[in-house]
Amino acid sequence: MPDGRERILDTAYELFSKHGTRAVGVDRIITEAGAAKMTLYRNFASKDELIVAFLAAREERWTRGWLQAEVEQRATEPADRLLAIFDVFGEWFARPDFEGCSFINVMLELTDRGDPGRVASVEHLSVIREFLSGLAEAAGVEDAEAFAHQWHILMKGSIVAAAEGDALAAARAKELGELLLMSRRSSTLPA
């Protein structure tokens, strides 16, 4: 059985992912985790600290443990890995538990730019761009950092489109990605 900290973090992870950070109070987390309030505050000084820990867990489980792992499993070439992101997204968007991107959701919920959760969200989004930049550079893309920002916009846009109900959001984003990739690859690389 997980310790109190793990139970609280796992419960917060599920609740924050499904309902957002504003809609979920610490009392609900404590109740659903079967933990005492003292256990929560011994492990997390505040709800803000719990949100930051949730986002770190999300990066570990979702960004690294799922998205990057799936992309690396599906393709070996960097350009193909970039495109495989949208194949992975297509499956994710079709799942009944699709809840959008927690980093985006938290960032939009917490409008104060200095809020620790918002700051952490922005930092975790930058980790995704670093991953994209590395793939872009390995794929021979000119100005990999700028490309990573553009690719990330495609990713985030497809997430919002899927949340709106667009069943083809990932496929549409992949089509645009192919065009972007073609336009930005170094002319010295074979097509």
N, C-alpha and C positions, 0 to 999 in steps of 0.2 A: 504494500500500500504506500502511495507517495506521501512524503512528509507534508506538513501543513503549508509550507511555502509553495511546494509544487501543486498541491490541490487548489490553493487559492489562485495561482497563476494559470493553471489549466482551466479553471472555471471562468476566470476573467477573460482568458483567450477566447473561449467559446461564446461567452455573452457579448463581449466587445465586438467580436467578428460579426455576430448576427444582428446585434441591436445598436451598436455604436457606444461610444464612451459616455455621452451625455445621458442616454436613456437608462443606463445601468448604474445603480448606486452600490455603495460598498455593502449595505445591508443585504442586498440580493446576492451579491457574490459570496458573502459569509454564509448565508443560509444554504445556497446551492452547493457550496464547497463542504458544508458540514464542519465549519471551523469557527473558532471563537474570534470575536472582534480583536482581542488582544493578540491573537496569532497573526492576523492581517497586519496590524500596526507594528508588531515586532519585526516583521519581514519587509514591510513597505511603509515608510514613514507617512505617506499620503496617497490619495487616489492618483495624483499626478505621477508619483513614483511607480505605482502599479501600471499605469498607462504606458510609461516609458519601458517598463519590463515586458509588458505585452507586445509592444512594437519590436523589441529586441528578439523576443521569441518568435514573432511573426517572420522576421527576417531569416532567422535560423531555420524555421520549419517550412516557410512558404518560398522565400526567395532562393535560399541555398539548398534546402533539403528537397524541395519539389521542383520549382521552375528550372533552376540551373541544372539539376540532375536529369530531369526529363529532356531538356534541350540537348545536353551532352550525350544522352543515350540515343537520341533519334538521328543525330547527324555528327559527322566527323569534321567536315569543312566549316570554317568560321562563318562564311556567308550563308551556308545551309543552316547553321545553328541559329543565326539571326532570324531566318524565315521560319524555322521550326518553332520559334516562340509562339507564332500565331496558330500553329497546329495544336500546340499544348493549350493555348487559350481557347480554341474552338471546343475542345473537350471540356475544359473548365466551365465555359459559359453554358454548356448544355447540362451540367450537373444540377440537381435540385438544390444543393447547398451553396450554389454560387451566391456570394454576398458582396461582390465588388472588391476593390482594393482597400484594405484596412489603412494603409498609409495615406491614401487620398482621402478616405472617409474621415479619419481623425484630423487631418490637416484642415479639412473644410469645416468640421465641427468646432474646432478650437481656433477662433478667429484672431485672438491676440498673438501676434507674431513672436512674442517672448514666452508664450506658454510652453512648458517643458515637453508636453506631448506633441505640440505642433513642431517644435524645433526637432524633436526626435523623428517625426514623420518625414520632414524635409531631408534629414540626414540619411534615413533609410532609402528614400527615393534616389538620393545621390549614389548609393551603393549599387542600385540597379543600373544607373547610367554608367558607372565605372565598369560593370560587367559588360554592358553594351559597347562601350568604348574599346575595351580589350578585344572583343570579337571583331569590331569594325577595323581596328588597326591590323589584326591578323588577317583580315579579309582583303587588305589592300585599299581600304577606303581613305580617300583624302580627307584631312581634318576630322579624324575619328571622334574627337570630343564634340564638335558641332553636330556631326552625324548622330552621335548617341543621344543628344537632346532631341533631334528630329525623330529618331526611332522611338524614343520614349514617349513622345507626343502621340505617335501612332498607337503605341501600346495603351496609353491612358485613354485615348479617344475610343479605342475598341472596347475597353472595359465599360465606359459610360454608355456607348451604343448598345452593348449587350444588356446592360441594366435597364435600358429603355425598352428592350424586347427585340432588338435586331438579331435574329438568329444567324445572320450572315456576317456579323461584325468582325469576327476573326478572319474570315475569308476575304472580306473587303480590305481589311488592314494589310493582309498579306500581299494582295495585289498591289496596293500602294507601296508597300515595302519593297517589292521586286523592282518597281520603277525607281524608287529612291536609291536602292542599292546599285542598280545599273547606271544611274546618273552620277554617282559619287565614287565609283571604283576607279582606281588609278588606270590611266590609259595604257600603262605598261603591262598590265595583267591580261592574260587571255580571258575571253568572255566566258 
